[in-house]
Amino acid sequence: IPEDEQLELGLTEGLIRFSIGLDADIERTFKMMHNCMKELNIL
């Protein structure tokens, strides 16, 4: 996203875009993502 649009939308430098596709087992996927983010001290 261009910098001027980021400013207009209020997007900060620390913001990340996190996108996943359709998933047959969203609960499992959420738990895996949550655990990974905890290991990286994001959560």
C-alpha distance matrix in Angstrom:
0.0 3.8 6.4 8.4 6.5 6.4 9.9 10.8 10.1 11.9 9.7 11.7 11.7 14.0 12.0 11.8 10.9 14.4 15.3 18.8 20.6 23.9 26.5 30.3 30.8 27.9 30.2 30.7 27.1 26.3 29.1 28.0 24.4 26.0 28.5 25.9 23.9 27.3 28.3 25.2 26.0 22.7 24.9
3.8 0.0 3.8 5.6 5.4 6.3 8.9 10.0 10.7 12.3 10.8 12.4 12.3 15.4 14.1 14.6 14.3 17.9 19.1 22.6 24.4 27.6 30.3 34.1 34.5 31.7 33.9 34.4 30.7 29.8 32.6 31.4 27.8 29.2 31.6 29.0 26.8 30.0 30.9 27.6 28.2 25.1 27.5
6.4 3.8 0.0 3.8 5.4 5.0 6.3 8.6 9.8 10.4 9.2 10.1 10.1 13.6 13.1 14.4 15.1 18.8 20.6 24.3 26.5 29.7 32.2 35.9 36.0 33.0 34.8 35.4 31.8 30.6 33.1 32.0 28.3 29.3 31.6 29.0 26.5 29.4 30.4 26.9 27.1 24.1 26.5
8.4 5.6 3.8 0.0 3.8 5.4 5.2 6.2 8.7 9.9 10.1 11.7 12.7 16.1 15.3 17.0 17.4 21.1 22.7 26.3 28.3 31.4 34.0 37.7 37.9 34.8 36.6 37.5 34.0 32.6 35.3 34.5 30.8 31.6 34.2 31.9 29.2 32.0 33.3 29.9 29.9 26.7 28.8
6.5 5.4 5.4 3.8 0.0 3.8 5.4 4.9 6.1 8.4 8.5 11.2 12.7 15.6 13.9 15.2 14.9 18.5 19.8 23.4 25.2 28.1 30.8 34.5 34.8 31.6 33.6 34.7 31.2 29.8 32.7 32.2 28.5 29.4 32.2 30.1 27.5 30.4 31.9 28.8 28.8 25.4 27.2
6.4 6.3 5.0 5.4 3.8 0.0 3.8 5.5 5.2 6.0 5.0 7.4 9.0 11.8 10.3 12.1 12.5 16.1 18.0 21.7 24.0 27.0 29.4 33.1 33.0 29.7 31.4 32.4 29.0 27.4 30.0 29.4 25.7 26.4 29.0 26.9 24.2 27.0 28.5 25.3 25.2 21.8 23.7
9.9 8.9 6.3 5.2 5.4 3.8 0.0 3.8 5.4 5.0 6.1 7.7 10.0 12.9 12.2 14.7 15.6 19.2 21.3 25.1 27.5 30.3 32.6 36.3 36.0 32.6 34.1 35.2 31.9 30.0 32.5 32.1 28.3 28.6 31.3 29.3 26.3 28.8 30.4 27.2 26.6 23.3 25.0
10.8 10.0 8.6 6.2 4.9 5.5 3.8 0.0 3.8 5.6 7.8 10.5 13.2 15.8 14.3 16.6 16.8 20.2 21.8 25.4 27.4 30.0 32.6 36.1 36.1 32.7 34.3 35.7 32.5 30.6 33.4 33.3 29.5 29.9 32.8 31.1 28.1 30.7 32.6 29.6 28.9 25.5 26.8
10.1 10.7 9.8 8.7 6.1 5.2 5.4 3.8 0.0 3.8 5.5 9.1 12.1 13.9 11.8 13.8 13.7 16.9 18.5 22.1 24.2 26.6 29.1 32.6 32.4 29.0 30.5 32.1 28.9 26.9 29.8 29.8 26.1 26.4 29.5 28.0 25.0 27.6 29.8 27.0 26.3 22.7 23.8
11.9 12.3 10.4 9.9 8.4 6.0 5.0 5.6 3.8 0.0 3.8 6.3 9.9 11.5 10.1 12.9 13.8 17.0 19.3 22.9 25.4 27.9 30.0 33.5 32.9 29.3 30.5 31.9 28.9 26.6 29.1 29.2 25.4 25.3 28.2 26.7 23.5 25.7 27.9 25.0 24.0 20.5 21.6
9.7 10.8 9.2 10.1 8.5 5.0 6.1 7.8 5.5 3.8 0.0 3.8 6.9 8.4 6.6 9.3 10.5 13.8 16.3 20.0 22.8 25.6 27.5 31.1 30.5 27.0 28.2 29.3 26.1 24.1 26.5 26.2 22.4 22.6 25.3 23.6 20.5 23.0 24.8 21.8 21.2 17.7 19.2
11.7 12.4 10.1 11.7 11.2 7.4 7.7 10.5 9.1 6.3 3.8 0.0 3.8 5.4 5.5 9.0 11.4 14.6 17.6 21.3 24.4 27.3 28.9 32.4 31.5 28.0 28.9 29.7 26.5 24.4 26.3 25.9 22.1 22.0 24.3 22.4 19.2 21.4 23.0 19.8 18.9 15.7 17.6
11.7 12.3 10.1 12.7 12.7 9.0 10.0 13.2 12.1 9.9 6.9 3.8 0.0 3.8 5.5 8.2 11.2 14.3 17.6 21.1 24.4 27.6 29.0 32.5 31.6 28.4 29.3 29.5 26.3 24.5 26.1 25.2 21.5 21.7 23.5 21.2 18.1 20.5 21.5 18.0 17.6 14.8 17.4
14.0 15.4 13.6 16.1 15.6 11.8 12.9 15.8 13.9 11.5 8.4 5.4 3.8 0.0 3.8 6.5 10.1 12.5 16.1 19.4 22.9 25.9 26.9 30.3 29.0 25.8 26.3 26.5 23.5 21.4 22.8 22.0 18.3 18.2 20.0 17.8 14.6 16.7 17.9 14.5 13.9 11.0 13.6
12.0 14.1 13.1 15.3 13.9 10.3 12.2 14.3 11.8 10.1 6.6 5.5 5.5 3.8 0.0 3.8 6.8 9.5 12.9 16.4 19.7 22.7 23.9 27.4 26.3 23.0 23.9 24.4 21.2 19.2 21.1 20.5 16.7 16.8 19.2 17.2 14.1 16.7 18.3 15.3 14.9 11.5 13.5
11.8 14.6 14.4 17.0 15.2 12.1 14.7 16.6 13.8 12.9 9.3 9.0 8.2 6.5 3.8 0.0 3.8 6.2 9.7 13.0 16.4 19.6 20.8 24.3 23.5 20.3 21.5 21.7 18.3 16.8 18.8 17.8 14.0 14.9 17.2 14.9 12.3 15.5 16.8 13.9 14.5 11.0 13.3
10.9 14.3 15.1 17.4 14.9 12.5 15.6 16.8 13.7 13.8 10.5 11.4 11.2 10.1 6.8 3.8 0.0 3.8 6.4 10.1 13.2 16.4 18.0 21.7 21.3 18.2 19.9 20.3 16.7 15.6 18.3 17.3 13.6 15.1 17.8 15.6 13.6 17.1 18.6 16.1 17.0 13.6 15.3
14.4 17.9 18.8 21.1 18.5 16.1 19.2 20.2 16.9 17.0 13.8 14.6 14.3 12.5 9.5 6.2 3.8 0.0 3.8 6.9 10.4 13.4 14.6 18.2 17.6 14.6 16.4 16.6 13.0 12.0 14.8 13.8 10.3 12.1 14.9 13.0 11.5 15.1 16.6 14.8 16.0 12.7 14.0
15.3 19.1 20.6 22.7 19.8 18.0 21.3 21.8 18.5 19.3 16.3 17.6 17.6 16.1 12.9 9.7 6.4 3.8 0.0 3.8 6.8 10.0 11.7 15.5 15.5 12.8 15.3 15.6 12.0 11.8 15.1 14.1 11.1 13.6 16.4 14.7 14.0 17.6 19.0 17.6 19.1 16.0 17.0
18.8 22.6 24.3 26.3 23.4 21.7 25.1 25.4 22.1 22.9 20.0 21.3 21.1 19.4 16.4 13.0 10.1 6.9 3.8 0.0 3.8 6.8 8.1 11.9 12.1 9.9 12.8 12.8 9.3 10.0 13.3 12.3 10.2 13.2 15.6 14.4 14.5 17.9 19.2 18.5 20.3 17.6 18.2
20.6 24.4 26.5 28.3 25.2 24.0 27.5 27.4 24.2 25.4 22.8 24.4 24.4 22.9 19.7 16.4 13.2 10.4 6.8 3.8 0.0 3.8 6.2 9.9 11.3 9.9 13.4 13.6 10.5 12.0 15.4 14.5 13.1 16.2 18.5 17.5 18.0 21.3 22.5 22.0 23.9 21.3 21.8
23.9 27.6 29.7 31.4 28.1 27.0 30.3 30.0 26.6 27.9 25.6 27.3 27.6 25.9 22.7 19.6 16.4 13.4 10.0 6.8 3.8 0.0 3.8 6.9 9.0 8.2 12.0 12.6 10.4 12.1 15.4 15.1 14.4 17.2 19.5 19.2 20.0 22.9 24.2 24.3 26.0 23.5 23.4
26.5 30.3 32.2 34.0 30.8 29.4 32.6 32.6 29.1 30.0 27.5 28.9 29.0 26.9 23.9 20.8 18.0 14.6 11.7 8.1 6.2 3.8 0.0 3.8 5.4 5.5 9.1 9.3 7.7 10.1 12.8 12.6 12.8 15.5 17.5 17.6 18.8 21.3 22.6 23.2 25.0 22.9 22.5
30.3 34.1 35.9 37.7 34.5 33.1 36.3 36.1 32.6 33.5 31.1 32.4 32.5 30.3 27.4 24.3 21.7 18.2 15.5 11.9 9.9 6.9 3.8 0.0 3.8 6.2 9.0 9.2 9.1 11.6 13.7 13.9 15.0 17.3 18.9 19.5 21.2 23.2 24.4 25.5 27.3 25.5 24.8
30.8 34.5 36.0 37.9 34.8 33.0 36.0 36.1 32.4 32.9 30.5 31.5 31.6 29.0 26.3 23.5 21.3 17.6 15.5 12.1 11.3 9.0 5.4 3.8 0.0 3.8 5.5 5.6 6.4 8.8 10.3 11.0 12.5 14.4 15.8 17.0 18.6 20.3 21.6 23.1 24.6 23.1 22.0
27.9 31.7 33.0 34.8 31.6 29.7 32.6 32.7 29.0 29.3 27.0 28.0 28.4 25.8 23.0 20.3 18.2 14.6 12.8 9.9 9.9 8.2 5.5 6.2 3.8 0.0 3.8 5.5 5.0 5.9 8.5 9.8 10.3 11.9 14.1 15.2 16.2 18.0 19.8 21.0 22.1 20.3 19.1
30.2 33.9 34.8 36.6 33.6 31.4 34.1 34.3 30.5 30.5 28.2 28.9 29.3 26.3 23.9 21.5 19.9 16.4 15.3 12.8 13.4 12.0 9.1 9.0 5.5 3.8 0.0 3.8 5.5 5.1 6.3 8.7 10.0 10.4 12.3 14.3 15.4 16.4 18.4 20.1 20.9 19.5 17.7
30.7 34.4 35.4 37.5 34.7 32.4 35.2 35.7 32.1 31.9 29.3 29.7 29.5 26.5 24.4 21.7 20.3 16.6 15.6 12.8 13.6 12.6 9.3 9.2 5.6 5.5 3.8 0.0 3.8 5.5 5.2 6.2 8.7 9.8 10.7 12.4 14.3 15.4 16.7 18.6 20.0 19.0 17.7
27.1 30.7 31.8 34.0 31.2 29.0 31.9 32.5 28.9 28.9 26.1 26.5 26.3 23.5 21.2 18.3 16.7 13.0 12.0 9.3 10.5 10.4 7.7 9.1 6.4 5.0 5.5 3.8 0.0 3.8 5.4 5.1 6.1 8.5 9.9 10.6 12.3 14.2 15.4 16.7 18.3 16.9 16.2
26.3 29.8 30.6 32.6 29.8 27.4 30.0 30.6 26.9 26.6 24.1 24.4 24.5 21.4 19.2 16.8 15.6 12.0 11.8 10.0 12.0 12.1 10.1 11.6 8.8 5.9 5.1 5.5 3.8 0.0 3.8 5.4 5.1 5.9 8.5 9.9 10.5 12.1 14.2 15.4 16.3 14.6 13.3
29.1 32.6 33.1 35.3 32.7 30.0 32.5 33.4 29.8 29.1 26.5 26.3 26.1 22.8 21.1 18.8 18.3 14.8 15.1 13.3 15.4 15.4 12.8 13.7 10.3 8.5 6.3 5.2 5.4 3.8 0.0 3.8 5.5 5.0 6.1 8.6 9.9 10.5 12.3 14.3 15.2 14.3 12.7
28.0 31.4 32.0 34.5 32.2 29.4 32.1 33.3 29.8 29.2 26.2 25.9 25.2 22.0 20.5 17.8 17.3 13.8 14.1 12.3 14.5 15.1 12.6 13.9 11.0 9.8 8.7 6.2 5.1 5.4 3.8 0.0 3.8 5.5 5.2 6.2 8.7 10.0 10.7 12.5 14.3 13.7 13.1
24.4 27.8 28.3 30.8 28.5 25.7 28.3 29.5 26.1 25.4 22.4 22.1 21.5 18.3 16.7 14.0 13.6 10.3 11.1 10.2 13.1 14.4 12.8 15.0 12.5 10.3 10.0 8.7 6.1 5.1 5.5 3.8 0.0 3.8 5.5 5.1 6.2 8.6 9.9 10.7 12.3 10.9 10.7
26.0 29.2 29.3 31.6 29.4 26.4 28.6 29.9 26.4 25.3 22.6 22.0 21.7 18.2 16.8 14.9 15.1 12.1 13.6 13.2 16.2 17.2 15.5 17.3 14.4 11.9 10.4 9.8 8.5 5.9 5.0 5.5 3.8 0.0 3.8 5.5 5.2 6.2 8.7 10.0 10.5 9.3 8.0
28.5 31.6 31.6 34.2 32.2 29.0 31.3 32.8 29.5 28.2 25.3 24.3 23.5 20.0 19.2 17.2 17.8 14.9 16.4 15.6 18.5 19.5 17.5 18.9 15.8 14.1 12.3 10.7 9.9 8.5 6.1 5.2 5.5 3.8 0.0 3.8 5.5 5.1 6.2 8.7 9.8 10.0 9.1
25.9 29.0 29.0 31.9 30.1 26.9 29.3 31.1 28.0 26.7 23.6 22.4 21.2 17.8 17.2 14.9 15.6 13.0 14.7 14.4 17.5 19.2 17.6 19.5 17.0 15.2 14.3 12.4 10.6 9.9 8.6 6.2 5.1 5.5 3.8 0.0 3.8 5.4 5.1 6.4 8.7 8.7 9.3
23.9 26.8 26.5 29.2 27.5 24.2 26.3 28.1 25.0 23.5 20.5 19.2 18.1 14.6 14.1 12.3 13.6 11.5 14.0 14.5 18.0 20.0 18.8 21.2 18.6 16.2 15.4 14.3 12.3 10.5 9.9 8.7 6.2 5.2 5.5 3.8 0.0 3.8 5.4 5.1 6.2 5.1 5.9
27.3 30.0 29.4 32.0 30.4 27.0 28.8 30.7 27.6 25.7 23.0 21.4 20.5 16.7 16.7 15.5 17.1 15.1 17.6 17.9 21.3 22.9 21.3 23.2 20.3 18.0 16.4 15.4 14.2 12.1 10.5 10.0 8.6 6.2 5.1 5.4 3.8 0.0 3.8 5.4 4.9 5.9 5.1
28.3 30.9 30.4 33.3 31.9 28.5 30.4 32.6 29.8 27.9 24.8 23.0 21.5 17.9 18.3 16.8 18.6 16.6 19.0 19.2 22.5 24.2 22.6 24.4 21.6 19.8 18.4 16.7 15.4 14.2 12.3 10.7 9.9 8.7 6.2 5.1 5.4 3.8 0.0 3.8 5.4 7.7 8.4
25.2 27.6 26.9 29.9 28.8 25.3 27.2 29.6 27.0 25.0 21.8 19.8 18.0 14.5 15.3 13.9 16.1 14.8 17.6 18.5 22.0 24.3 23.2 25.5 23.1 21.0 20.1 18.6 16.7 15.4 14.3 12.5 10.7 10.0 8.7 6.4 5.1 5.4 3.8 0.0 3.8 5.4 7.8
26.0 28.2 27.1 29.9 28.8 25.2 26.6 28.9 26.3 24.0 21.2 18.9 17.6 13.9 14.9 14.5 17.0 16.0 19.1 20.3 23.9 26.0 25.0 27.3 24.6 22.1 20.9 20.0 18.3 16.3 15.2 14.3 12.3 10.5 9.8 8.7 6.2 4.9 5.4 3.8 0.0 3.8 5.4
22.7 25.1 24.1 26.7 25.4 21.8 23.3 25.5 22.7 20.5 17.7 15.7 14.8 11.0 11.5 11.0 13.6 12.7 16.0 17.6 21.3 23.5 22.9 25.5 23.1 20.3 19.5 19.0 16.9 14.6 14.3 13.7 10.9 9.3 10.0 8.7 5.1 5.9 7.7 5.4 3.8 0.0 3.8
24.9 27.5 26.5 28.8 27.2 23.7 25.0 26.8 23.8 21.6 19.2 17.6 17.4 13.6 13.5 13.3 15.3 14.0 17.0 18.2 21.8 23.4 22.5 24.8 22.0 19.1 17.7 17.7 16.2 13.3 12.7 13.1 10.7 8.0 9.1 9.3 5.9 5.1 8.4 7.8 5.4 3.8 0.0
